[in-house]
């Protein structure tokens, strides 16, 4: 079969479909344009003519056939569309008839010359005996399957062997090789590092999304078991990154969708490290949604996996942060102690994180949590000590996360407030205010608002310094909200606290 053009993006197809519908074009014309412009196979073109995803079409298919019919799913429907390519699977006539009814097409509309060349002669005979379909008339009822003729003797044995040979041919064909699998994993590691210090976070967000979409598309196809497991691992990390970034954008519900996808990928990959990082991601989402008990539960669940690397350090830090937020000081300090013990153990064993970057918890990140815990516990001197330790550690790191740096400076300002040192507050905030507005992500803005709230309730609240702080925070948050609202198609990001 000759190579075809790469299908256009969903947005390209949606634009074409909308334009044709606006001028009253029938579905037959829309499907034909999909084929001509994007090189779609006939069945894929008709699905795109309706604007349906594979899953949406599969759900509608199953609703048509009911419990007694030939049920399908997104993966099988995609294989029917690709057939007779080696990555496809032959669509049966009963299933093809259901698709014709579903799409409002004829059987002929859903088959081209390549399909007919690959169809068994028995199917072609049945097709030749079908009356021509009137496009203005509803599609015919599903065809009954060809009558079963019991096989016996040598014919039965040969047919069984042919069936195994057909499966063997499918099983040996993969849609990617080990080099491609490793490249996607390397891309994930790159995005996890770039996100922490990117000058253009939207660019990293878009690249991560594009890579995730490509990996999902591969997983709709076929690979050997080892490569498939690695792809699920990469997909899980990419989906968890999308959840993290989307939360930083301030879109909680969409972030949770990415987190659920990452959780399923972790199950499919059977990877304890990925399971732990997904738990850390869900703990982060719960924390910033104000669900502190849920944040603790996710963190404690992730620690059960005893994964290698620094994820256990982060999970204990997250539990400490949430305990501190609900005022449970003893539990918070105990969890922070476990984090420091886990960090010491990690250093002694020299175990590296599989992805690193966003999915790592080096000394600077640990100190950020420690500073926040001591600040909430009312210990400004210890909070300052942790913050200074964290900033010093970050200066030594090759990857310097802007979000963590910003939050350490905000913690320093909070420590000066708690110590009744108003002159040190704005000085401590100056590096945060110097950040480009689009880098003041949702967690950074929330920390700034918390600081302003605490200042308003303190003795300095009605002072000139207090009013100045309120004005500065209000301006910084407003500038960030404006900058992010003008960013398309999404807004906001960079932070790695969590």
Residue pairs with C-beta under 8 A, 6 or more apart in sequence:
1 84
1 85
1 114
4 39
5 38
5 39
6 38
6 39
7 13
7 38
7 39
7 40
7 44
8 16
8 37
8 38
12 38
13 34
13 38
13 48
13 51
14 51
16 30
16 33
16 34
16 37
17 30
17 34
17 48
17 49
17 51
20 29
20 30
20 33
21 30
25 33
26 135
27 46
27 49
27 50
27 103
27 104
27 105
28 105
28 109
28 135
30 49
31 42
31 45
31 46
31 48
31 49
31 105
31 109
32 45
34 40
34 44
34 45
34 48
34 49
35 41
35 42
35 45
38 45
38 48
40 48
41 81
41 82
41 112
42 109
42 110
42 111
42 112
42 115
43 80
43 81
43 91
43 99
43 110
44 81
44 82
46 99
46 103
46 105
46 109
46 110
47 54
47 57
47 81
47 103
49 103
50 57
50 103
52 60
53 74
54 74
54 75
54 77
54 78
54 220
55 73
55 74
57 74
57 77
57 102
58 72
58 73
58 74
58 76
58 77
60 102
61 71
61 72
61 77
61 98
61 99
61 102
62 69
62 71
62 72
64 98
64 101
64 102
65 71
65 98
65 142
69 94
69 98
69 142
70 92
70 94
70 95
70 98
72 80
72 95
74 220
75 220
76 89
78 220
78 221
79 87
79 88
79 89
80 88
80 89
80 90
80 91
80 95
80 99
81 88
82 88
83 89
83 90
83 91
83 115
83 118
84 90
84 114
84 115
84 117
84 118
86 169
86 170
86 173
87 173
87 175
87 221
87 222
89 170
90 118
90 119
91 99
92 145
93 123
93 126
93 127
93 143
93 145
93 146
94 142
94 143
94 144
94 145
96 107
96 110
96 111
97 107
97 139
97 140
97 141
97 142
97 143
98 142
99 105
99 110
100 106
100 107
100 109
100 110
100 133
100 139
100 140
101 138
101 139
101 140
101 141
101 142
103 109
103 110
104 138
104 139
105 139
106 132
106 133
106 135
106 139
107 127
107 130
107 133
108 132
108 133
109 133
111 119
111 127
116 124
119 127
122 146
126 143
126 146
130 140
130 143
133 139
133 140
151 159
170 222
171 222
173 222
174 221
174 222
174 223
174 224
174 227
175 218
175 221
175 222
175 223
176 218
176 221
176 223
176 227
176 231
177 227
178 227
180 218
181 223
181 227
181 230
181 231
181 234
184 211
184 214
184 215
184 231
184 234
185 230
185 233
185 234
187 207
187 211
188 211
188 234
188 237
188 238
188 241
188 355
189 355
189 356
189 357
191 204
191 207
191 208
191 211
191 238
191 241
191 357
192 237
192 241
192 355
192 356
192 357
192 358
192 359
193 356
193 357
193 358
193 399
194 204
194 357
195 201
195 204
195 205
195 208
195 241
195 245
195 357
195 358
195 493
195 494
195 496
196 357
196 358
196 399
196 400
196 401
196 402
196 403
196 404
196 494
196 496
197 399
197 400
197 401
197 402
198 204
198 494
201 245
201 438
201 439
201 493
201 494
202 487
202 490
202 493
204 245
205 245
205 249
205 490
205 493
208 238
208 241
208 242
208 245
209 242
211 238
212 235
212 238
212 239
212 242
215 231
215 234
215 235
215 238
216 235
218 231
219 228
219 231
219 232
219 235
223 231
229 268
229 269
229 270
229 271
230 269
232 265
232 266
232 268
232 269
232 271
233 265
233 269
233 271
233 274
235 261
235 262
235 265
236 262
236 263
236 265
236 266
236 269
236 271
236 274
236 278
237 262
237 274
237 277
237 354
237 355
237 359
239 258
239 259
239 261
239 262
239 265
240 258
240 259
240 262
240 274
240 277
240 278
240 281
240 359
241 358
241 359
242 255
242 258
243 255
243 256
243 257
243 258
243 259
243 262
243 281
243 282
243 285
244 255
244 281
244 284
244 358
244 496
245 493
246 254
246 255
246 258
246 490
247 255
247 284
247 285
247 288
247 442
248 403
248 441
248 442
248 443
248 492
248 493
248 494
248 495
249 255
249 441
249 442
249 484
249 490
249 491
249 492
249 493
250 442
250 484
250 491
250 492
251 490
252 285
252 288
252 289
255 285
256 285
259 278
259 281
259 282
259 285
262 274
262 278
262 281
263 278
263 282
265 274
266 274
266 275
266 278
272 305
272 306
272 307
273 305
273 307
273 308
273 309
273 311
273 354
275 302
275 305
275 307
276 302
276 303
276 305
276 307
276 311
276 312
276 315
277 302
277 307
277 311
277 355
277 359
278 302
279 298
279 299
279 301
279 302
279 305
279 315
280 298
280 299
280 302
280 311
280 314
280 315
280 318
280 498
282 298
283 294
283 295
283 296
283 298
283 299
283 302
283 315
283 318
283 319
283 322
283 498
284 295
284 318
284 498
286 292
286 294
286 295
286 298
286 322
287 295
287 318
287 321
287 322
287 325
287 498
288 442
288 443
288 446
292 322
292 323
292 325
292 326
293 322
293 326
295 318
295 319
295 321
295 322
296 318
296 319
296 322
296 323
298 318
299 315
299 316
299 318
299 319
299 322
300 315
300 319
302 311
302 312
302 315
303 312
303 315
303 316
303 319
306 312
308 351
309 346
309 351
309 352
309 353
309 354
309 360
310 342
310 343
310 346
310 353
310 360
310 361
310 362
311 353
311 359
311 361
312 342
312 346
313 339
313 342
313 343
313 346
313 361
313 366
314 339
314 360
314 361
314 365
314 498
316 335
316 336
316 338
316 339
316 342
317 335
317 336
317 339
317 361
317 365
317 366
317 369
317 370
317 498
318 369
318 498
319 331
319 335
320 332
320 333
320 334
320 335
320 336
320 339
320 369
320 370
320 373
321 332
321 369
321 372
321 373
321 498
323 329
323 331
323 332
323 335
324 332
324 372
324 373
324 376
324 377
325 376
327 376
329 376
329 377
332 373
332 376
332 377
333 373
333 377
336 369
336 370
336 373
339 366
339 369
339 370
340 366
340 370
343 361
343 363
343 366
353 359
353 360
356 399
357 399
358 496
362 393
362 397
363 389
363 390
363 393
364 390
364 391
364 393
364 394
364 397
364 401
364 404
364 408
365 390
365 401
365 404
365 496
365 497
365 498
366 390
367 386
367 387
367 389
367 390
367 393
367 408
368 386
368 387
368 390
368 404
368 407
368 408
368 411
368 497
369 497
369 498
370 386
370 390
371 383
371 384
371 386
371 387
371 390
371 408
371 411
371 412
371 415
372 383
372 407
372 411
374 380
374 382
374 383
374 386
375 383
375 411
375 414
375 415
375 418
378 418
380 414
380 415
380 416
380 418
380 419
381 415
381 419
383 411
383 412
383 414
383 415
383 418
384 412
384 415
384 416
386 411
387 408
387 409
387 411
387 412
387 415
388 412
390 404
390 408
391 405
391 408
391 409
394 400
394 401
394 404
394 405
394 408
401 496
402 435
402 439
402 494
402 495
403 441
403 443
403 444
403 494
403 495
403 496
403 497
404 495
404 496
404 497
405 431
406 431
406 432
406 435
406 439
406 440
406 444
406 447
406 495
407 443
407 444
407 447
407 495
407 497
409 428
409 429
409 430
409 431
409 432
410 428
410 429
410 432
410 444
410 447
410 448
410 451
411 447
412 424
412 428
413 424
413 425
413 426
413 428
413 429
413 451
414 450
414 451
414 454
416 422
416 423
416 424
416 425
416 428
417 425
417 451
417 454
417 455
417 458
417 460
420 458
420 459
420 460
422 460
422 463
422 465
422 466
422 469
423 465
425 455
425 465
425 469
426 465
426 468
426 469
426 472
429 448
429 451
429 472
432 440
432 444
432 448
432 476
433 472
433 476
435 444
436 483
437 476
437 479
437 480
437 482
437 483
437 484
438 480
438 483
438 484
438 487
438 491
438 492
438 493
439 494
440 448
440 476
440 477
440 479
440 480
441 480
441 492
441 493
441 494
441 495
442 492
442 495
443 495
443 497
443 498
444 480
444 495
445 476
445 477
445 480
445 481
448 473
448 476
448 477
449 473
449 477
451 469
451 473
452 469
452 470
452 473
452 474
455 461
455 466
455 469
455 470
456 466
456 470
458 466
460 466
460 469
480 492
483 491
484 491
484 492
485 491
